[in-house]
């Protein structure tokens, strides 16, 4: 009677292959011939946006954004205060059906010397805390200077 002996081999090993020692958890895989390691300075990481300049900042897409604290229902439009957190803006429109939001964008476009279509409400449609995005090519410093001049007129 013939007896067969079964020999266990690792997967992928041919009939004459020997089993190799398994890699332990911290071991690195061997490098391919001619492969070079990339230096951190060579990696192409996206540029980080500029740090916020008070309430005026630059978003990831490069647009200037302004944090606004809106005060709808005022007698007249005015930039009342510029703090580290937000620009306070009094709006002469009621806070219903988006009238105050539209008036805010119109007023800011006038103050900043931009087209109405370049000033867009980004966040806070139903809140007093809003974020307005400027689609025109401008810098945060220019925007902050114009807003501070408007506060001084008051």
C-alpha positions as CSV (number, residue, x, y, z in Angstrom):
1,X,0.0,0.0,0.0
2,X,1.2,3.4,-0.9
3,X,1.3,6.3,1.6
4,X,1.2,9.9,0.6
5,X,2.9,12.6,2.7
6,X,1.3,16.0,2.6
7,X,3.8,18.9,2.9
8,X,2.5,22.4,3.7
9,X,4.0,25.2,1.8
10,X,3.3,29.0,1.9
11,X,1.0,30.4,-0.7
12,X,2.7,31.3,-4.0
13,X,5.6,29.1,-3.3
14,X,6.5,26.6,-6.1
15,X,7.3,22.9,-5.6
16,X,10.9,23.5,-4.7
17,X,10.5,26.8,-2.8
18,X,11.5,27.1,0.9
19,X,9.4,28.9,3.4
20,X,10.8,32.2,4.5
21,X,10.5,33.8,7.9
22,X,7.4,36.0,8.2
23,X,7.9,39.7,8.6
24,X,7.3,41.0,12.1
25,X,4.9,44.0,12.7
26,X,7.6,46.8,12.5
27,X,9.5,45.4,9.5
28,X,9.6,47.4,6.3
29,X,9.1,45.8,2.9
30,X,12.3,45.6,0.8
31,X,12.8,48.4,-1.7
32,X,12.8,47.9,-5.4
33,X,16.1,48.3,-7.2
34,X,16.6,51.9,-8.3
35,X,13.9,53.3,-6.0
36,X,14.7,56.5,-4.2
37,X,13.1,57.9,-1.1
38,X,11.3,61.2,-1.5
39,X,12.5,64.0,0.7
40,X,9.8,66.0,2.5
41,X,10.9,69.2,0.7
42,X,10.3,67.5,-2.7
43,X,6.7,66.4,-1.9
44,X,4.1,68.6,-3.6
45,X,1.7,69.6,-0.8
46,X,-0.9,72.2,-1.4
47,X,-0.1,75.6,0.0
48,X,-1.8,76.4,3.2
49,X,-4.1,79.4,3.2
50,X,-2.9,82.6,4.9
51,X,-3.6,82.9,8.6
52,X,-6.8,84.8,9.4
53,X,-6.3,88.6,9.6
54,X,-8.9,89.3,12.2
55,X,-12.4,88.7,10.7
56,X,-10.9,88.7,7.1
57,X,-9.3,85.5,5.9
58,X,-8.5,83.5,2.8
59,X,-10.2,80.2,2.2
60,X,-8.7,77.0,0.6
61,X,-9.7,78.1,-2.9
62,X,-8.0,81.5,-2.5
63,X,-11.2,83.6,-2.1
64,X,-11.2,86.3,0.6
65,X,-13.9,85.7,3.3
66,X,-15.3,88.1,5.9
67,X,-16.9,87.1,9.2
68,X,-19.9,89.3,9.7
69,X,-22.1,90.0,12.7
70,X,-25.3,91.3,11.1
71,X,-27.8,93.7,12.8
72,X,-30.8,93.8,10.6
73,X,-33.7,96.3,10.9
74,X,-31.4,99.3,11.6
75,X,-32.2,102.8,10.4
76,X,-29.3,102.9,7.9
77,X,-26.6,100.7,6.6
78,X,-23.2,101.1,8.4
79,X,-20.1,99.2,9.5
80,X,-20.3,99.7,13.2
81,X,-17.3,97.8,14.5
82,X,-14.3,95.7,13.4
83,X,-13.2,93.2,16.1
84,X,-10.9,90.2,16.0
85,X,-13.9,87.9,15.6
86,X,-16.2,89.7,13.2
87,X,-17.2,92.9,11.4
88,X,-20.4,94.3,12.8
89,X,-22.7,95.6,10.1
90,X,-26.0,97.4,10.7
91,X,-28.5,96.7,7.8
92,X,-31.4,98.8,6.9
93,X,-33.6,95.9,5.8
94,X,-35.9,93.6,7.7
95,X,-34.6,90.0,8.4
96,X,-37.4,88.4,6.4
97,X,-37.3,86.6,3.1
98,X,-33.6,87.2,2.6
99,X,-34.0,91.0,2.3
100,X,-31.3,91.7,4.9
101,X,-28.9,89.2,3.2
102,X,-29.3,90.9,-0.2
103,X,-28.9,94.3,1.3
104,X,-25.8,93.2,3.2
105,X,-24.2,92.0,-0.1
106,X,-25.2,95.3,-1.9
107,X,-23.8,97.4,0.9
108,X,-20.5,95.6,1.2
109,X,-20.0,95.7,-2.6
110,X,-20.4,99.5,-2.4
111,X,-18.0,99.9,0.6
112,X,-15.4,97.6,-0.9
113,X,-15.7,99.0,-4.4
114,X,-16.6,95.7,-6.0
115,X,-19.3,94.5,-8.3
116,X,-22.5,93.2,-6.6
117,X,-21.9,89.8,-8.2
118,X,-18.5,89.6,-6.6
119,X,-19.9,89.7,-3.0
120,X,-21.7,86.4,-2.1
121,X,-23.2,85.1,1.1
122,X,-21.3,81.9,1.9
123,X,-22.7,80.8,5.3
124,X,-25.3,82.0,7.8
125,X,-28.4,82.6,5.7
126,X,-30.7,82.5,8.7
127,X,-28.2,83.6,11.4
128,X,-26.8,86.9,12.5
129,X,-23.3,85.3,12.3
130,X,-22.5,85.2,8.6
131,X,-19.6,84.6,6.3
132,X,-19.4,86.6,3.1
133,X,-17.1,85.5,0.2
134,X,-15.4,87.9,-2.2
135,X,-15.0,86.5,-5.7
136,X,-12.9,89.4,-7.0
137,X,-9.1,89.5,-6.9
138,X,-8.4,91.5,-3.7
139,X,-6.2,91.0,-0.6
140,X,-7.3,90.6,3.0
141,X,-5.3,93.7,3.9
142,X,-7.1,95.9,1.4
143,X,-10.5,94.7,2.6
144,X,-9.6,95.3,6.2
145,X,-8.4,98.8,5.5
146,X,-11.6,99.7,3.6
147,X,-13.8,98.3,6.4
148,X,-11.8,100.2,9.1
149,X,-12.1,103.5,7.1
150,X,-15.9,102.9,6.9
151,X,-16.0,102.6,10.8
152,X,-14.2,105.9,11.1
153,X,-16.7,107.7,9.0
154,X,-19.4,106.9,11.5
